Amino acid sequence: MNIEEINKRHLFKTDQLYRIGFGLYSRLLDYRNGVIYLEVLFDKRWKSDYNGTAYELARCWRDNNTELGKAIGCKVFIIDARKFPYKKDLFRNKIRPEYDARKGLLFKENLLN
């Protein structure tokens, strides 16, 4: 699976709307063992909390990329540029700043039962 190709395709297909309209940036870090790993940055225009952001983007990535369609869960690493604006520049230059939160979710409710 080519992570860079998926990131590029997702940027032009979906992520551009989030970036321009809402100040929400995301990229796929990895996909292994049925788990999607995402890195997310948002600025002052994004109003949702960490939980809502993680849920919305995990579903968006899974539903809009056929390679990720069978994912069972997602780990989201959040960078909040509302608190620290310099993190946006680091993110754009592909330098990984310290994460402000880490969230995980399962796509099926009864998966662990």
Phi and psi restraints in degrees (value plus and minus 20) as a CYANA .aco file:
   2 ASN   PHI    -114.8   -74.8
   2 ASN   PSI      82.6   122.6
   3 ILE   PHI     -83.1   -43.1
   3 ILE   PSI     -63.2   -23.2
   4 GLU   PHI     -82.9   -42.9
   4 GLU   PSI     -59.0   -19.0
   5 GLU   PHI     -85.4   -45.4
   5 GLU   PSI     -61.9   -21.9
   6 ILE   PHI     -84.4   -44.4
   6 ILE   PSI     -63.2   -23.2
   7 ASN   PHI     -80.1   -40.1
   7 ASN   PSI     -64.4   -24.4
   8 LYS   PHI     -84.1   -44.1
   8 LYS   PSI     -65.4   -25.4
   9 ARG   PHI     -83.9   -43.9
   9 ARG   PSI     -62.3   -22.3
  10 HIS   PHI     -86.2   -46.2
  10 HIS   PSI     -56.0   -16.0
  11 LEU   PHI     -78.9   -38.9
  11 LEU   PSI     -67.4   -27.4
  12 PHE   PHI     -98.2   -58.2
  12 PHE   PSI     -46.5    -6.5
  13 LYS   PHI    -104.1   -64.1
  13 LYS   PSI     -63.3   -23.3
  14 THR   PHI    -152.9  -112.9
  14 THR   PSI     -65.8   -25.8
  15 ASP   PHI     -86.0   -46.0
  15 ASP   PSI     -46.8    -6.8
  16 GLN   PHI     -78.1   -38.1
  16 GLN   PSI     -60.5   -20.5
  17 LEU   PHI     -81.3   -41.3
  17 LEU   PSI     -66.3   -26.3
  18 TYR   PHI     -84.0   -44.0
  18 TYR   PSI     -61.6   -21.6
  19 ARG   PHI     -84.9   -44.9
  19 ARG   PSI     -70.6   -30.6
  20 ILE   PHI     -92.8   -52.8
  20 ILE   PSI     -65.1   -25.1
  21 GLY   PHI    -102.4   -62.4
  21 GLY   PSI     -53.3   -13.3
  22 PHE   PHI    -145.8  -105.8
  22 PHE   PSI     -25.6    14.4
  23 GLY   PHI      51.0    91.0
  23 GLY   PSI      14.9    54.9
  24 LEU   PHI    -138.6   -98.6
  24 LEU   PSI      98.1   138.1
  25 TYR   PHI    -132.5   -92.5
  25 TYR   PSI     122.1   162.1
  26 SER   PHI    -167.0  -127.0
  26 SER   PSI     133.5   173.5
  27 ARG   PHI    -171.1  -131.1
  27 ARG   PSI     128.7   168.7
  28 LEU   PHI    -101.4   -61.4
  28 LEU   PSI     105.8   145.8
  29 LEU   PHI    -111.7   -71.7
  29 LEU   PSI     -62.5   -22.5
  30 ASP   PHI    -185.0  -145.0
  30 ASP   PSI     143.2   183.2
  31 TYR   PHI    -164.6  -124.6
  31 TYR   PSI      90.9   130.9
  32 ARG   PHI    -169.6  -129.6
  32 ARG   PSI     124.5   164.5
  33 ASN   PHI      35.0    75.0
  33 ASN   PSI      14.1    54.1
  34 GLY   PHI      57.5    97.5
  34 GLY   PSI      -7.1    32.9
  35 VAL   PHI    -137.7   -97.7
  35 VAL   PSI     109.6   149.6
  36 ILE   PHI    -109.4   -69.4
  36 ILE   PSI     114.1   154.1
  37 TYR   PHI    -133.9   -93.9
  37 TYR   PSI      96.3   136.3
  38 LEU   PHI    -138.7   -98.7
  38 LEU   PSI     127.2   167.2
  39 GLU   PHI    -135.0   -95.0
  39 GLU   PSI     110.2   150.2
  40 VAL   PHI    -149.5  -109.5
  40 VAL   PSI     116.8   156.8
  41 LEU   PHI    -148.1  -108.1
  41 LEU   PSI     117.1   157.1
  42 PHE   PHI    -157.0  -117.0
  42 PHE   PSI     131.9   171.9
  43 ASP   PHI    -129.4   -89.4
  43 ASP   PSI    -186.4  -146.4
  44 LYS   PHI     -84.5   -44.5
  44 LYS   PSI     -36.9     3.1
  45 ARG   PHI     -95.4   -55.4
  45 ARG   PSI     -44.4    -4.4
  46 TRP   PHI    -101.3   -61.3
  46 TRP   PSI     103.8   143.8
  47 LYS   PHI    -123.1   -83.1
  47 LYS   PSI     -34.2     5.8
  48 SER   PHI     -94.6   -54.6
  48 SER   PSI     137.8   177.8
  49 ASP   PHI    -101.9   -61.9
  49 ASP   PSI     159.6   199.6
  50 TYR   PHI     -82.8   -42.8
  50 TYR   PSI     -63.4   -23.4
  51 ASN   PHI     -84.6   -44.6
  51 ASN   PSI     -66.4   -26.4
  52 GLY   PHI     -83.3   -43.3
  52 GLY   PSI     -59.2   -19.2
  53 THR   PHI     -84.3   -44.3
  53 THR   PSI     -67.2   -27.2
  54 ALA   PHI     -80.1   -40.1
  54 ALA   PSI     -65.1   -25.1
  55 TYR   PHI     -83.9   -43.9
  55 TYR   PSI     -67.7   -27.7
  56 GLU   PHI     -83.1   -43.1
  56 GLU   PSI     -65.1   -25.1
  57 LEU   PHI     -93.6   -53.6
  57 LEU   PSI     -55.7   -15.7
  58 ALA   PHI     -80.9   -40.9
  58 ALA   PSI     -65.6   -25.6
  59 ARG   PHI     -85.1   -45.1
  59 ARG   PSI     -60.5   -20.5
  60 CYS   PHI     -81.5   -41.5
  60 CYS   PSI     -67.9   -27.9
  61 TRP   PHI     -84.3   -44.3
  61 TRP   PSI     -64.9   -24.9
  62 ARG   PHI     -85.5   -45.5
  62 ARG   PSI     -63.5   -23.5
  63 ASP   PHI     -95.9   -55.9
  63 ASP   PSI     -43.9    -3.9
  64 ASN   PHI    -123.7   -83.7
  64 ASN   PSI     -16.9    23.1
  65 ASN   PHI    -152.2  -112.2
  65 ASN   PSI      93.5   133.5
  66 THR   PHI     -80.2   -40.2
  66 THR   PSI     -51.8   -11.8
  67 GLU   PHI     -85.4   -45.4
  67 GLU   PSI     -44.5    -4.5
  68 LEU   PHI    -122.1   -82.1
  68 LEU   PSI     -16.1    23.9
  69 GLY   PHI     -81.7   -41.7
  69 GLY   PSI     -45.1    -5.1
  70 LYS   PHI    -119.4   -79.4
  70 LYS   PSI      -3.7    36.3
  71 ALA   PHI     -84.3   -44.3
  71 ALA   PSI     123.4   163.4
  72 ILE   PHI    -121.7   -81.7
  72 ILE   PSI     -35.6     4.4
  73 GLY   PHI    -183.5  -143.5
  73 GLY   PSI     157.2   197.2
  74 CYS   PHI    -169.4  -129.4
  74 CYS   PSI     118.5   158.5
  75 LYS   PHI    -131.7   -91.7
  75 LYS   PSI     108.5   148.5
  76 VAL   PHI    -139.3   -99.3
  76 VAL   PSI     105.2   145.2
  77 PHE   PHI    -125.1   -85.1
  77 PHE   PSI      97.2   137.2
  78 ILE   PHI    -125.1   -85.1
  78 ILE   PSI     112.1   152.1
  79 ILE   PHI    -135.3   -95.3
  79 ILE   PSI      98.3   138.3
  80 ASP   PHI    -122.3   -82.3
  80 ASP   PSI      80.6   120.6
  81 ALA   PHI    -101.5   -61.5
  81 ALA   PSI     -20.0    20.0
  82 ARG   PHI     -88.7   -48.7
  82 ARG   PSI     -57.7   -17.7
  83 LYS   PHI    -103.1   -63.1
  83 LYS   PSI     -59.5   -19.5
  84 PHE   PHI    -150.6  -110.6
  84 PHE   PSI      69.3   109.3
  85 PRO   PHI     -80.0   -40.0
  85 PRO   PSI     -47.0    -7.0
  86 TYR   PHI     -84.5   -44.5
  86 TYR   PSI     -40.7    -0.7
  87 LYS   PHI     -85.6   -45.6
  87 LYS   PSI     -45.6    -5.6
  88 LYS   PHI     -84.8   -44.8
  88 LYS   PSI     -61.9   -21.9
  89 ASP   PHI     -86.5   -46.5
  89 ASP   PSI     -61.3   -21.3
  90 LEU   PHI     -81.2   -41.2
  90 LEU   PSI     -64.8   -24.8
  91 PHE   PHI     -81.0   -41.0
  91 PHE   PSI     -64.8   -24.8
  92 ARG   PHI     -84.2   -44.2
  92 ARG   PSI     -48.9    -8.9
  93 ASN   PHI    -111.7   -71.7
  93 ASN   PSI      -4.9    35.1
  94 LYS   PHI      40.5    80.5
  94 LYS   PSI       9.9    49.9
  95 ILE   PHI    -120.8   -80.8
  95 ILE   PSI     107.3   147.3
  96 ARG   PHI    -106.6   -66.6
  96 ARG   PSI      84.8   124.8
  97 PRO   PHI     -95.1   -55.1
  97 PRO   PSI     151.4   191.4
  98 GLU   PHI     -84.3   -44.3
  98 GLU   PSI     118.7   158.7
  99 TYR   PHI     -98.0   -58.0
  99 TYR   PSI     122.4   162.4
 100 ASP   PHI    -109.9   -69.9
 100 ASP   PSI     -41.7    -1.7
 101 ALA   PHI    -179.7  -139.7
 101 ALA   PSI     137.4   177.4
 102 ARG   PHI    -151.9  -111.9
 102 ARG   PSI     109.2   149.2
 103 LYS   PHI    -148.9  -108.9
 103 LYS   PSI     127.9   167.9
 104 GLY   PHI    -153.7  -113.7
 104 GLY   PSI     128.7   168.7
 105 LEU   PHI    -170.3  -130.3
 105 LEU   PSI     132.1   172.1
 106 LEU   PHI    -125.7   -85.7
 106 LEU   PSI     122.0   162.0
 107 PHE   PHI    -101.0   -61.0
 107 PHE   PSI     -43.4    -3.4
 108 LYS   PHI    -133.0   -93.0
 108 LYS   PSI     115.1   155.1
 109 GLU   PHI     -88.3   -48.3
 109 GLU   PSI     -58.0   -18.0
 110 ASN   PHI    -119.9   -79.9
 110 ASN   PSI       5.1    45.1
 111 LEU   PHI     -86.5   -46.5
 111 LEU   PSI     -55.8   -15.8
 112 LEU   PHI    -109.6   -69.6
 112 LEU   PSI     -26.2    13.8
